[in-house]
């Protein structure tokens, strides 16, 4: 019982943490919606927890017969189950399981909002990286243009090479304009789902934990599988409840009724109080069918859990393969950058003794910068892949 309490308390703490995060970056309407759902969750838990308590009925009645007898009555009636093979306790435990499922479902919804925002942030990050790459390519183009223009003036190069560089620069400048437009559009998309700007989220929101490395074990222990596991436990409880619904139940009943009867102008008053115990023996085909149905429901949930686990493992392994590919490409780029560094160093040494060409060194430095920026692009793609894995997480990793 103590373990269940601690487990339940951890869920509540996680919900409070996530609530604080989402309130900070979500638009007000979504924050309001989540709070309303939290309140609804609390009310539903109370309803489910005390559903075994039957209503106390108060009835008032007036009737007049053909013989002019008038009867006025008012009474209070109680018919409450006190034993049903342990189903009262099982019902309370089922209510707790339902609340745990609802908390996880709400937490999942909150995280989906966060993932949607972070996905936009990473897209904007990538656009800024592409923008920097394009600017570096324009700068590289201009260095090469000056070098080839000098060669053309000396009669060592055909004019077509100059024309190609002018066209290339024009295309790059158009790409730069397109990227800047996309950045503005993507920021507008972000504003639809967040009350904070891209710059604010980048500087103030701890989003790196949503794009960090994660093991398969961590994924399986914090994904929707935990919610599915609780759903299986709930189905097991429901199966047992429906089983014991086929057994006799013991009810305590009580009523207190006051009557006033007027007949032939003679008034009679009565106070009737009854207390008793009764046993109900159900003979119901529907209850038998309901019990059999819950047994099938439980088996379906277990099969669905196994299939979800297999699919989640496949999904994770596929993403890890993609991440590994990106990391290998990044390593290749690092090797290329090291080659550029060596070549630049050699040319700078040659320049000191009058053998090196300055424009060649400048061009190589720009190419090195472009490759370094490409590494940032690969890093961004890896972050996006990890975010896709984190999207399967519905609670904070312990």
Number of C-alpha atoms within 10 A of each C-alpha: 6 7 8 10 10 11 12 16 12 13 18 16 11 16 21 13 13 20 18 11 16 20 18 16 21 21 16 15 10 16 18 13 10 19 15 11 15 18 10 11 18 13 12 15 20 14 12 17 20 13 14 16 12 11 11 13 11 13 11 12 10 12 11 13 9 6 8 12 15 17 18 15 17 15 17 15 17 17 19 17 19 17 15 18 18 12 22 19 15 16 19 18 16 24 21 19 22 21 20 21 20 19 23 22 16 20 25 21 14 23 24 17 17 21 19 15 23 23 17 18 21 19 18 21 18 20 18 17 19 20 19 17 22 20 17 19 21 21 17 20 19 16 17 18 19 13 16 19 18 13 15 16 11 9 10 11 14 13 14 10 13 19 12 12 17 15 11 15 20 13 13 18 16 13 16 19 12 12 19 16 11 16 18 12 13 17 17 14 13 21 18 11 19 23 16 15 14 21 11 11 18 15 9 8 13 10 17 12 13 22 21 15 15 16 10 13 9 12 21 17 15 18 23 22 21 18 20 18 15 15 21 21 18 21 23 18 20 22 21 18 22 21 19 17 20 18 14 15 18 17 18 15 16 16 17 15 17 15 17 15 18 15 14 9 10 8 12 11 12 11 12 10 13 10 11 10 13 12 12 12 12 12 11 11 10 9 16 14 12 17 21 14 13 20 18 14 17 20 14 14 17 18 12 15 20 14 12 15 16 12 12 20 16 12 13 22 13 12 17 20 11 15 20 13 14 20 16 13 15 20 13 13 18 17 12 15 19 13 13 19 15 12 15 20 13 13 18 18 13 13 14 9 8 9 11 16 12 13 13 16 19 16 20 18 18 20 19 22 19 20 19 17 17 20 21 17 21 20 17 19 18 23 20 21 21 21 24 18 24 23 19 19 24 24 23 16 13 7
